[in-house]
Amino acid sequence: MKKLILCTLVLSISACKSTDIRTIADSVSDIAGIAESGSTGGGSVPGYQHPSQQYSTSSTPFYITDNTKMNPELGAIRSITQEKNPKGMTMVRVVAYHQDSGAAMDSKSYFYAVDANGWLKEDAVTSFYPKAININSGVYYLKAEARDGGDFYTSGMVTLARGVTNVVTIELQ
């Protein structure tokens, strides 16, 4: 008990914030309580408890035509590069790869515009082929899926630059 009072007094003199002192004092008293219960043989030290399950075996349905964000995001958006185009229009082209093998894949992509409050617009700009399409610059939520069959998807936020062709490279998962 004398050690506890001495520790608290030393900490208060060393100009710590009151919240720091309270935290340290609580820690010291917890340690002192564990040591006392262990020395008398009457109590036991609290054991480690595993946290609750952090994963799920169920999958979230992916609907490319729904203007909803996925949680967690699927696939990966690897890079967005810009290429000059002769028209000076803002355009986008999506290049898709399989995440595990790296093989090129055909995909269809839906770009949902994001407003200033973070909400997704109802209508999407769609791209069914790897050709460049005209689009407004800004922030979009991208949802893409494989056209070749199979359940391969990508979702995430992209920012498209103005007046260039934005080449978005994605990995379908």
Summary of the structure (lengths in Angstrom):
residues: 173
radius of gyration: 27.9
end to end distance: 59.3
largest distance: 84.3
contacts: 420
relative contact order: 0.20
helix: 20%
strand: 35%
